Amino acid sequence: MDKFKLSPGLQPSYYITTDEYESQTNRAFPYCQYDKQGKLQFFAVCPECNNPISIISLHPKSKKSPKPYGRHFMGDVYKIANYSQIAYDNCPYACPNSKKGDLLPTNSTIGDAKKDFIKKHFDLIIHVMSKETGIRISQKLAKELLGNYLKNQGWRYQFYTINNLPWTLPVFSEAITLKGRYLDPDSSLFKNLSDKYPDMFEDNCVKFLNNPYNPKFVLINYKRSLTQNNHHLSETIKFRIINQDEKSMTNMYEETLIIDQNLLAKTNYYSRKLLDIADKLVL
């Protein structure tokens, strides 16, 4: 893998380079520890599964040596993280060829961790979703999206992780109407739609009445892959606006969103009302 965290949980991740690793850790304990032979080992945390990782080739011996990269450490590392086999088995860095349809057990620790994260950080998830799509997500819509996710046991799907929740939470909802919803006036979504379909808007609000269109939004075609010799995790999802009438559906807008697995950890936002919604729905 090409990224690391300093500790488990909602923490920022950093690209693995010699300079970045040493700047973040200062080569201090517990990130640097001696093995039984007295050799220095370099540790950090996997940004996806929160297991300990070893930093390999931190100081390349020659120009032909591989660049620094992370590899799962199959055991607990004192003061860094405890190893979880279940988390490893479901980590995108460890299992790049896992099938998208693989379901976690109903009572798995991974699924429970996702639900616990939603309960604690639902406000962050919705805020990032709004920023990434350009749609202002109301409390009513947020409740609907979460309800659909829970009814369809979204937490059991292996590929839909904590880090990609702002993009994959709506996967468990049918196409949702845009009528009556406000769009971010600075978003590419609003600029594109208002230019092509100006009669659909009143200011930056999609008309509910007297709207010649029936616009709906949907997120589809989630894809992930490991590139760069299986070190870099890439995730994308299509964000599409359709116009649907009784006879046909046509595309009004489409954008491939690149999922930033670090965005939740970098975002500061708080909404007691959104957290209350999650507290009531997530059992």
C-alpha positions as CSV (number, residue, x, y, z in Angstrom):
1,M,0.0,0.0,0.0
2,D,1.1,3.6,-0.6
3,K,-0.5,5.3,2.4
4,F,-0.3,5.1,6.2
5,K,-2.0,6.4,9.3
6,L,-0.5,7.1,12.7
7,S,-3.2,5.5,14.7
8,P,-6.5,3.5,14.2
9,G,-9.8,5.3,13.8
10,L,-10.8,8.4,12.0
11,Q,-7.3,9.8,11.3
12,P,-5.7,11.4,8.2
13,S,-3.6,9.2,6.0
14,Y,-0.3,10.2,4.3
15,Y,1.6,8.9,1.3
16,I,4.4,6.6,2.1
17,T,7.7,8.3,1.3
18,T,10.8,8.4,3.4
19,D,10.4,12.1,4.1
20,E,6.7,11.9,4.9
21,Y,7.1,9.0,7.2
22,E,10.0,10.4,9.1
23,S,8.4,13.9,9.3
24,Q,5.2,12.4,10.8
25,T,6.8,9.9,13.2
26,N,10.2,11.6,13.9
27,R,11.4,8.0,13.9
28,A,10.3,7.7,17.5
29,F,8.9,4.9,19.5
30,P,6.4,3.2,19.0
31,Y,6.6,3.8,15.2
32,C,10.2,2.6,15.2
33,Q,11.0,-0.5,17.3
34,Y,13.9,-2.9,17.4
35,D,13.3,-6.6,16.7
36,K,15.0,-9.4,18.6
37,Q,18.1,-9.2,16.4
38,G,18.4,-5.4,17.1
39,K,17.2,-4.4,13.6
40,L,15.1,-1.3,13.4
41,Q,11.5,-1.9,12.2
42,F,9.1,0.8,11.0
43,F,5.4,0.6,11.8
44,A,2.2,2.5,11.1
45,V,-1.5,1.7,10.6
46,C,-3.4,0.6,7.5
47,P,-5.7,3.5,6.4
48,E,-8.5,1.0,5.5
49,C,-8.6,-1.8,8.0
50,N,-6.8,-0.2,11.0
51,N,-4.4,-3.2,11.3
52,P,-0.6,-2.6,12.0
53,I,1.6,-2.3,8.9
54,S,5.4,-2.5,8.3
55,I,7.0,0.1,6.2
56,I,9.2,-1.7,3.7
57,S,12.3,-0.2,2.0
58,L,12.1,3.1,3.9
59,H,15.7,3.7,3.1
60,P,16.3,2.2,-0.3
61,K,19.8,0.6,-0.7
62,S,20.1,1.5,-4.3
63,K,18.3,3.2,-7.2
64,K,17.0,-0.2,-8.2
65,S,15.4,-0.8,-4.8
66,P,11.6,-0.5,-4.6
67,K,10.1,2.7,-3.3
68,P,8.9,2.6,0.3
69,Y,5.6,0.8,0.7
70,G,3.4,-0.6,3.4
71,R,2.7,-4.3,4.1
72,H,0.3,-5.7,6.7
73,F,2.0,-6.9,9.8
74,M,0.3,-10.2,10.9
75,G,0.3,-9.6,14.6
76,D,-0.2,-7.0,17.3
77,V,2.3,-4.1,17.5
78,Y,2.7,-2.6,20.9
79,K,1.3,0.9,21.2
80,I,0.5,0.9,17.4
81,A,-2.5,-1.4,16.8
82,N,-3.9,-4.8,17.5
83,Y,-4.2,-7.2,14.6
84,S,-7.6,-8.4,13.4
85,Q,-7.8,-11.3,11.0
86,I,-11.4,-10.4,10.1
87,A,-10.4,-6.8,9.3
88,Y,-7.5,-8.0,7.2
89,D,-9.7,-10.5,5.3
90,N,-12.0,-7.6,4.3
91,C,-9.3,-5.0,3.6
92,P,-9.2,-3.7,0.0
93,Y,-5.4,-3.6,0.2
94,A,-5.2,-7.3,1.2
95,C,-8.0,-8.7,-1.0
96,P,-8.0,-6.8,-4.3
97,N,-9.8,-9.6,-6.1
98,S,-12.6,-10.1,-3.6
99,K,-16.1,-10.3,-5.2
100,K,-18.3,-7.2,-4.9
101,G,-21.2,-9.4,-3.8
102,D,-19.4,-10.8,-0.8
103,L,-21.5,-10.2,2.4
104,L,-20.2,-9.9,5.9
105,P,-22.0,-12.0,8.6
106,T,-24.9,-10.2,10.1
107,N,-23.1,-9.8,13.5
108,S,-19.5,-9.2,12.2
109,T,-17.2,-6.9,14.0
110,I,-16.5,-5.1,10.7
111,G,-20.2,-4.4,10.1
112,D,-20.7,-3.3,13.7
113,A,-17.7,-0.9,13.3
114,K,-19.4,0.6,10.3
115,K,-22.7,1.2,12.1
116,D,-20.9,2.6,15.1
117,F,-19.0,5.0,12.8
118,I,-22.2,6.1,11.2
119,K,-23.7,6.7,14.6
120,K,-20.8,8.9,15.7
121,H,-20.1,10.7,12.4
122,F,-23.3,10.8,10.4
123,D,-23.0,14.6,10.2
124,L,-19.6,14.3,8.6
125,I,-20.9,11.7,6.1
126,I,-23.8,13.9,5.0
127,H,-21.6,17.0,4.8
128,V,-19.1,15.4,2.6
129,M,-21.8,13.9,0.4
130,S,-23.3,17.3,-0.1
131,K,-19.9,18.8,-1.0
132,E,-19.0,16.0,-3.4
133,T,-22.4,16.0,-5.3
134,G,-23.3,19.6,-5.1
135,I,-26.8,18.7,-3.7
136,R,-27.7,20.2,-0.3
137,I,-28.9,17.2,1.6
138,S,-31.8,18.0,3.9
139,Q,-32.4,16.3,7.2
140,K,-35.4,14.5,5.8
141,L,-33.4,13.2,2.9
142,A,-30.5,12.2,5.2
143,K,-32.9,10.2,7.3
144,E,-34.3,8.5,4.1
145,L,-30.9,7.6,2.8
146,L,-29.8,6.2,6.2
147,G,-33.0,4.3,6.6
148,N,-32.6,2.6,3.2
149,Y,-29.0,1.8,3.9
150,L,-30.0,0.0,7.2
151,K,-33.0,-1.8,5.8
152,N,-30.9,-3.2,3.0
153,Q,-28.0,-4.1,5.4
154,G,-25.5,-1.9,3.6
155,W,-23.0,-2.4,6.4
156,R,-22.6,-6.1,5.3
157,Y,-21.2,-5.3,1.9
158,Q,-17.5,-5.7,1.8
159,F,-16.6,-3.1,-0.7
160,Y,-18.6,-0.3,0.9
161,T,-16.2,0.7,3.6
162,I,-16.2,3.4,6.3
163,N,-13.9,5.7,4.2
164,N,-16.3,5.6,1.1
165,L,-19.6,6.0,3.0
166,P,-20.3,9.6,1.7
167,W,-20.3,8.1,-1.8
168,T,-21.8,4.7,-1.2
169,L,-24.6,5.4,1.3
170,P,-27.0,6.3,-1.5
171,V,-26.4,3.1,-3.4
172,F,-29.2,1.5,-1.4
173,S,-31.8,4.0,-2.5
174,E,-33.6,4.2,-5.8
175,A,-33.1,7.3,-8.0
176,I,-34.2,10.3,-5.8
177,T,-36.1,13.4,-7.0
178,L,-34.3,16.7,-7.3
179,K,-37.5,18.7,-7.2
180,G,-37.5,21.2,-4.4
181,R,-33.9,20.6,-3.6
182,Y,-31.2,23.3,-3.4
183,L,-27.9,22.9,-5.3
184,D,-24.6,24.5,-4.3
185,P,-24.4,27.5,-6.7
186,D,-20.7,27.1,-7.0
187,S,-20.9,23.4,-7.9
188,S,-20.2,22.0,-11.4
189,L,-23.6,20.3,-11.1
190,F,-25.5,23.6,-10.8
191,K,-23.5,25.4,-13.4
192,N,-24.0,22.6,-15.9
193,L,-27.7,22.1,-15.3
194,S,-28.6,25.8,-15.0
195,D,-26.8,26.5,-18.3
196,K,-28.6,23.7,-20.2
197,Y,-32.0,23.7,-18.4
198,P,-32.5,27.2,-17.1
199,D,-36.3,26.8,-16.9
200,M,-35.8,24.0,-14.3
201,F,-34.6,26.5,-11.6
202,E,-35.7,29.3,-9.4
203,D,-32.4,30.7,-8.2
204,N,-30.4,27.6,-7.1
205,C,-33.5,25.6,-6.2
206,V,-34.9,23.0,-8.6
207,K,-38.5,23.9,-9.1
208,F,-41.1,21.7,-7.5
209,L,-44.0,23.2,-9.4
210,N,-44.2,24.2,-13.0
211,N,-41.1,22.2,-13.8
212,P,-41.0,20.8,-17.3
213,Y,-38.6,18.1,-16.2
214,N,-38.6,15.3,-13.7
215,P,-35.0,15.2,-12.6
216,K,-33.6,12.6,-10.3
217,F,-30.2,11.8,-9.0
218,V,-28.5,8.4,-8.5
219,L,-25.0,7.1,-7.7
220,I,-24.1,3.9,-9.6
221,N,-21.3,1.8,-11.0
222,Y,-19.0,1.8,-8.0
223,K,-15.5,0.5,-9.0
224,R,-12.3,-0.1,-7.1
225,S,-8.9,-1.3,-8.1
226,L,-5.3,-1.6,-6.9
227,T,-2.8,0.0,-9.2
228,Q,0.9,0.7,-9.1
229,N,1.9,-2.9,-8.3
230,N,-1.1,-3.3,-6.0
231,H,0.0,-0.5,-3.8
232,H,-2.5,2.3,-4.7
233,L,-6.2,2.0,-4.0
234,S,-8.4,3.7,-6.6
235,E,-12.2,4.1,-6.1
236,T,-14.8,5.7,-8.4
237,I,-18.5,6.0,-8.6
238,K,-20.8,7.6,-11.2
239,F,-23.0,10.4,-10.2
240,R,-25.9,10.8,-12.6
241,I,-28.9,13.1,-13.1
242,I,-31.7,11.6,-15.2
243,N,-35.0,13.0,-16.5
244,Q,-37.7,10.4,-16.2
245,D,-41.2,10.5,-17.6
246,E,-43.7,7.7,-18.1
247,K,-42.1,6.6,-21.4
248,S,-38.4,7.2,-21.2
249,M,-35.3,8.1,-19.2
250,T,-32.6,10.5,-20.5
251,N,-29.3,11.6,-19.0
252,M,-29.1,15.2,-18.0
253,Y,-25.7,15.1,-16.3
254,E,-23.0,12.6,-15.4
255,E,-19.8,12.8,-13.6
256,T,-17.4,10.2,-12.4
257,L,-16.5,11.0,-8.8
258,I,-13.1,10.0,-7.5
259,I,-13.4,8.8,-4.0
260,D,-10.9,10.4,-1.6
261,Q,-10.5,7.9,1.3
262,N,-8.9,10.6,3.4
263,L,-11.7,13.2,3.0
264,L,-13.7,12.3,6.1
265,A,-10.6,12.5,8.3
266,K,-9.8,16.0,6.9
267,T,-13.3,17.4,7.3
268,N,-14.5,19.4,10.3
269,Y,-18.3,19.7,10.7
270,Y,-20.9,19.2,13.4
271,S,-24.7,18.8,13.4
272,R,-26.5,17.7,16.5
273,K,-29.7,17.1,14.5
274,L,-28.0,14.8,12.0
275,L,-26.3,12.9,14.9
276,D,-29.7,12.5,16.6
277,I,-31.1,11.0,13.4
278,A,-28.4,8.4,13.3
279,D,-28.8,7.7,17.1
280,K,-32.4,6.9,16.6
281,L,-32.0,4.7,13.5
282,V,-28.8,2.8,14.1
283,L,-29.4,0.1,16.6
